[in-house]
Amino acid sequence: MSVETQFDAIGLVCPLAFVMLKKHLLHHNVDKFLLDDKVTLYNFTQYLEKRGIRYKTVTHPTFFEVNVLNVLK
């Protein structure tokens, strides 16, 4: 299993973006996600909330950054 700290999904849209974010969260121990699609942001943060995963969202001028505070291991 590879260990990464960031996944850049800028330019991807749902459903592919959500699938890729989830894959990197579950299988690659990523704790920072970059995305620019509001639908993906909503779906991903809802997924995190439903699983009790704490996160922080930072809004940048052209993209969103989601930092997972308790990375799955």
TANOR-V714954 format. One record per run of one state. SS is the DSSP state (H for helix, E for strand, L for the rest). FROM is the first residue (numbers start at 1). TO is the last residue. If there is no record, write none. Layout:
# TANOR-V714954
ss:SS from:FROM to:TO
ss:SS from:FROM to:TO
This chain:
# TANOR-V714954
ss:L from:1 to:5
ss:E from:6 to:8
ss:L from:9 to:15
ss:H from:16 to:27
ss:L from:28 to:31
ss:E from:32 to:35
ss:L from:36 to:37
ss:H from:38 to:50
ss:L from:51 to:54
ss:E from:55 to:59
ss:L from:60 to:63
ss:E from:64 to:68
ss:L from:69 to:73
